[in-house]
Amino acid sequence: MLSQMFSNLSASRIISRPNLKNISRIAASRLQHQLAEIKNEAPNYPPIIDPSDEGQKRHQRQLWYDSIKAMPTAEEKLYELSVQQRVRSTKHVIKDVPNIYTGIHFQNFITRTHLEKDLPDKLKMINVDTELSEIRDVLNEVLYNYYCNAFKHRSPKQLSDFLSEEEPGSSLAKSLIAQCSKKLAVRNEYIMNSTIQHQPRIDSFWWHAGYPSETEDVYEQNLCFQYKDFASFVVRMKEPLSPILNLDHPLCATSEVPDYKYQPEVFDYDTTIRHISSVPGIWPGDEHQFPLILFNTTDKLKDLLSQIKYCDISKIEHSLGVTSSFGYLNAIATYQGFTPFHDLTYPLVAQSVLTNGQDWTFFVYQLNTIAFHSDVDQKDRRNICWSSKKMRLFDTIEDGQVKGINEEVYKVLLKFLLNAPIAKDGLNLRPYLGEDKREKEDAEHMRYFLRKMFSWAPEFDEHLLEVPTWEQIYKDHPEAPPSPYIKRSNASWF
């Protein structure tokens, strides 16, 4: 009886005991409100958080996004994104050209790109007749020396030999750009200060929402995509190209984008569990971070074209132009401090070319958004890609002569080079970056580990995840005979 009385007494004391923490918070809130009334200011209330489990998880994710936004350097942001990603999570590897034909529509969907089958009016209005008249003979001589120089080629080569070689037309495009740059650099300082990089490695990553999940897990509804490929060469400069359209233009806000919400496994994409990486051919800190012209060659189409007989080749070429431009500009955006959770504040523009030496297709791509994750996606922006029709530089090569030269190709190349970057007054190119206050040793350590993660070296335990060939044949193959006495290796259990 006495024990029950003492227990009731202690319980009543516990219940009646005031919560000092809650009282202090309430008092502080009232004082803040009274101070705001005295100063005639609006009180600053704390945000209202959804008390549900999903609301709490989203709040925690938002705190992480805010911490990334506050980091002053691109290296710190990329390091945080790479390290804090889900361990062993799957990333779907995207190339310029998909493994199957229907993948071209999927890649337009995951990059949220609207395609316009014509070059923008801004480029058409550039008059290059004077420049072409000054350099026409030099460009024709470059063309002749590439295809018909008897001293360069020990044995006569047919046009088909040039078209079937590795990176066809890449050397020709470099020579044409070099000659044009020599002529135009005298009057254009940005061309004088530009640089050419051969076969740059281009990596970039992003998340895309809209995939159904049985568990309603945000990580399964938002898939991670890792772009990996090499360009033939790229011309880089210090300032970005001026946008073709403003972000509030109707084409950027409401243009049609294909809806292709299929799982990536349907299109036979490779997967990886390595760290996500963002490398636009350079490391953070390089002066020449913005693209002028990006070049690709048609040998990238060979694998896909060898699998199909009847297809629209122009759609595959358009998909290559879209994917390569988006992948490159996405990596450039991360070096300016933007991330898949902190969208662009101004458009980024790239000009790209697809060629085999004889046929040329030109693209202009404007990147308006990279925020496709469900936590941050406003769905109010579209990326835009303008594409020219395929243009033939010349008709044929006969009797040591290049016949039927089409000077329109020269004109578009000159227009691409003369599309000068125009800086907008008051535009902050890196609004999410600040002053680097790290110690020199800390910065060097982070730079070392970031580059080690972004390298393509295998993980230290990656060999444990490999399944031996004999096991794939005798255990995993659907027609494998029963073999209960053959034990699996340890690798298959990881």
Salt bridges, closest charged atoms under 4 A:
GLU37 OE2 - HIS33 NE2 2.85
GLU54 OE2 - ARG61 NH2 3.32
GLU75 OE1 - ARG438 NH2 3.15
GLU75 OE2 - ARG447 NE 2.97
ASP96 OD2 - LYS300 NZ 2.57
GLU116 OE2 - HIS114 NE2 2.71
ASP118 OD2 - LYS124 NZ 2.48
ASP129 OD1 - LYS411 NZ 3.74
GLU134 OE1 - LYS183 NZ 3.98
GLU134 OE1 - ARG187 NH2 3.80
GLU165 OE1 - LYS157 NZ 3.55
ASP203 OD2 - ARG201 NH2 2.68
ASP203 OD2 - LYS228 NZ 3.38
ASP229 OD1 - LYS300 NZ 3.75
ASP286 OD1 - ARG236 NH1 3.51
ASP286 OD1 - HIS288 ND1 3.91
GLU287 OE1 - LYS238 NZ 3.52
GLU317 OE2 - LYS390 NZ 3.04
ASP343 OD2 - ARG381 NH1 3.62
ASP359 OD1 - ARG392 NE 2.74
ASP375 OD1 - ARG58 NE 3.76
ASP375 OD2 - ARG61 NE 2.65
ASP375 OD2 - HIS373 ND1 3.78
ASP377 OD2 - ARG112 NH2 2.75
GLU398 OE1 - LYS403 NZ 3.23
GLU407 OE2 - ARG136 NE 2.70
GLU408 OE2 - LYS411 NZ 3.62
ASP436 OD1 - ARG438 NE 2.88
ASP461 OD2 - ARG88 NH2 2.39
GLU462 OE2 - ARG274 NH2 3.15
GLU471 OE2 - ARG488 NH1 2.85
ASP476 OD1 - ARG488 NH2 2.93
